[in-house]
């Protein structure tokens, strides 16, 4: 594997229990994250973004879900071959995860300072109140000494999010996965949190995967973008390439939705229909029913990913 690639996912497929059988929800994802790179995963709800990211750190419940096939390499090591005990040594230390809803992810019965400190204790790293306070201050938690002894319910949404980020970075991970990190905070704090993630990337050299619905977040933060739909990767490329000239009809329509808001049009552009649920997946392009450029060839099978203009796209009409 290329020394510059920190994380590489090959043809990952994931299923979850549905009655007495398993239903595939992620049908093949390929992803690379370079050292020091920020990669955005975008798409509508149900596209497989969070499930794919959970699998990186072994957060798929073995009773309810399974990984059907594929490989996840981190620093050249296949994470899917590791035992739970081996994964625990990596999870939180080398790879950290910032959950979408920090108020639910934090333990309501433990003071926040102790929860941040716990990440160091678990991995047997040097810990002290001073180290924790320093990290809390670095993520913009004013009056860190006071907040250290508070409980999550005593903090605002933005403060809880910063506590989650502090837990995520205190072990200085090489890879940080942030799942919708601005979804639970108001607009006034949104840019501050995104700026914080950017500074973490620049200061520590940490690679970041950010899961989001928002192209403005990707524009501000990401070096490259992966677009997902129907449990598949539809398009991949640099942020500049995709925002300037999207190739896949789905990406184009998503950007039309964004631009119609920006241009303050009387009639907003909206995608017709809805994303397919895993129960509706077929052996065809998942975007077929909503695509204005569809043809009969789109129904013959799931289109293969092709390389075009230095990026990857899953479409037969390229």
N, C-alpha and C positions, 0 to 999 in steps of 0.2 A: 504494500500500500504506500502511496505517496507520503513522504515525511511531512508535507505541509497540510495533509488532511488529518484532522483530529477525530472526526466522527464520519463513518460511512455506513449507510443503510442500503442493503441490496434486497429488492423484491420481497419486502416484508408483507405478510398476510396474516390477519388477526381475525378470530371468530369469537362470538359470545354465545352462551347457551340460550336456546329458544325452545322452550318446552323440553322434549326429550332429545333434541338434536342441537347442532351448533350452526349458527348463521354467520357468514363471513361479512365483516363490516369494513375491513381494510383489505383491498384486493390486490395490492402491489404498490409499494412505495419505495422509491430510490431517493436518497438524499445524501449530500456531502456537506460537511461543515469544516472549513479550513481553520487553522490556528489563528486566533485573533479576529475571526470573521463573525458578523451578525447576519443571521439568516432568518427571514420571516416566512411563516407558513400561514397562508390566507385561504379563505373559503367560507361558504355559508355553514351554519350549524349542521352537524351531522355528516360533514364531509370526511371525518376521520382524523382531524388535526390533533386533538387532545389524546385520543387513543394511541395514535402512533408515537407521540411523545412520551406517554406513560410507559410504553414498552421499553424505552431506552433504559430506564432505571428500574425495570422489573416491577412496575406497579399494576400489572394485569393480575387480577384475582384468579388463581389457578382453578378454583372451583367453578367460577362463572365464565372465564375466558381462557383462550389458549392462543399461542402463536403457531399457525399452521406451517409456515415456512419462511425462509429468509434469513438474513444475517445482519447483525449490528456490531460493527467494529469500532472500538474506542482505543485509540493509540495502537492499532493493529491487533487488539485482543477482541475475540468474539464474545460479547457480553451474554449472548444466549446460551453459551456453553458453561457459564459460571453457576455455582451453587448459590443459594440465598445468602449463606454466610460470606461468600466471596463478594457478592454484590453489595452487601452492607458496608464493606470496607471502601467501596467506591462511591456509593450513594451518599450524598451530603458532603463528601470531602472532595472528590475529583469531579463529580457531576452533581449539581444542585438543582432543585426544582422549586420555583415560586408558583404557588397555586393561585387559581383564579379568584377564590373568595377567601381572603386572609382571615376574616372574622371567624369562618368555620374551620380553617386549617389550624389556627392557634388554639392551644389548650386554655379554656376559660378559667381553670382553677390554679394555674401557675403564673407567677409574675413574669412579665415579658423579659426582663433581664436574665432570669434563670433559664427561660426557653432558648434564648440566644446562646447562652453559655453551654447549654446541653449539647449543641452541635460539636463543640470542641471536646467535651468530655467523652462523648460516644466514640470519637476517633482518637482518643488518648493524646490529644494535643494540649500544649500548654494553655491554661486558662486562668483568668483572674477577672475581677470586676473592672479593672482598669482597661484590659483588652476589650471587653464588651462595650464599655462606655466609649472607647475610641471608635469602634465600628459604628455604634449608634449615632455618634456625631457625624461620621463620614457619610451616612445616608440621609443627613438632614433632620435628624430628630433633635429639635431644640430642647433644652432642659433635660438632657439625657439622664442625669442623676435622679431626677424626679420620676421620669418615665420608667426607669429601670425597675422600680418597685411597684409599678401599677399593673393592673390586670387588663387583658385585651378589651373588655367591655367598657373600660374607662377611657379608651382612646377613640379617636375619629377613624374613619375608613382610610384616610390617607396615612395616618400614623401607623395603623395596623399593616398597611401595605409596606411601609418602610421597615417595620419590624421583620416582616417576611423576607425582605431583601437583605436585611442585616444577617438573618439566619442563613440565607443563601450564600452570602459572600464571606462569612467570617472564617471559613476554612480555606479561603482563596482557591476556589475550584477552577479547573481549566474550562469547564463547560457549564453555563447557566441556562436553564430552560425556564422561560417566563410565559405562563399561560394567561393571556388577557390581563396583563398587569395593571391596566388603567380602567378596567370595566367597573370596579366598585368605588371609584373615587370621582369627585366632581371635576369639572373642566379646568378650574383654577389650579388644581394640583397635577393635572395630566401631564403637562409639558415638563414639570419639575421631575416627575418620576421617570419619564423617558430620558430626560437629560442626565439623570442619575445613572440609568442603565448605560448610556453612552460613555459616561465618565468611568464607570467600572470597566468597560471594555478597553478604554484608552489607558487607564491607570494600571490595571492588573493584567492586561493582555488576555482577558477571559473571552472565549468564544461564547456567543449567545444565540439561542433559538428562541424567537418570540412568536407566539401563536396569537393571531389577531384577526378581526374582521375588517380592520380599518387601514385603508391604503395611505392615509395621512401618517399613521404610525410607521408604516413601512418606509414611506418617503423620508421621514425624519431620521430613522434609525438604521435601516437595513442596507447591507451591501448587496445581498441577493434575495430573491423571492421565489418561493414555491407555491403554486396555486393547486389546491386540492378540491375534488368534487366527486361525489359518489364513491368514496373509498379509494380514489386513484389520484395520482399526480397528473394534472392536465398541462401545466406549463412551468418551466424553470428558466431563470435568466437573471441578469443583473437588474437591480431596481430601476436604473435609468432606462435600460432596454425595454422592460415590460411596461413602465409607465408611459414611455414615448410611443412605442409601437407594439401593443399587445398582439400576439399571433392567434391565440385560441379564441373562438367566439365567446366562450364563457368569460374569459378575462376581459375582453372588450366590453361585454355587457355590464360587468361589475364596475368598470371604470366609467361607463356612461352614467350609471346610477350616482357615482360620486360627483362627476362633472355637472350633472343637472342640478345638484344641490349648490355647488359652488357658483354656478351661473345665475342662480335665483330665477329660474324659469317658472312660468305660471303653471306648467304641467311638468311634474317630475317624471323622469324615466324610471320604470320599474321592470324587473324581470318577470315575465309571465310565468304562471305555474309555480311549482315548488320543487325543492331538491327531492330525489327519490329516497325512500327509506331502504334499508338493507333488504327488507322483504320484497321490494320491487326491483332489485338488481337483476339485470339481464345480461346476456352475452352480446352487448352492443354498446355504443358510446353512451355513457350515462346522461349526457347533456342532450341527447337526440330529441326528446319531446319538447324542449324549450328553445332549441336552436333554429334560427332563421336561415342558416346555411346548410341544413341537413340534406342528405341525399340517401339513396338506397344502400350505398356502400357502408354508410355509418351503422346500419343494422346487421351487417354480415357477421361482425365480431367486435370485440373491444379493440379500438385502434391501438396500434403499437406506438411507442414513443419514438419520434424521429428527431434527429439533430438538424437544425435549420438556423442559419445566421448566428452561429455560436451559442445557441440555446436549445432547450429540449421542449417539444410540444407533442401532445397526443391528439392528433387530428388527421383525418384522411384527406382533407382539402388544402393542405399546405403545399 
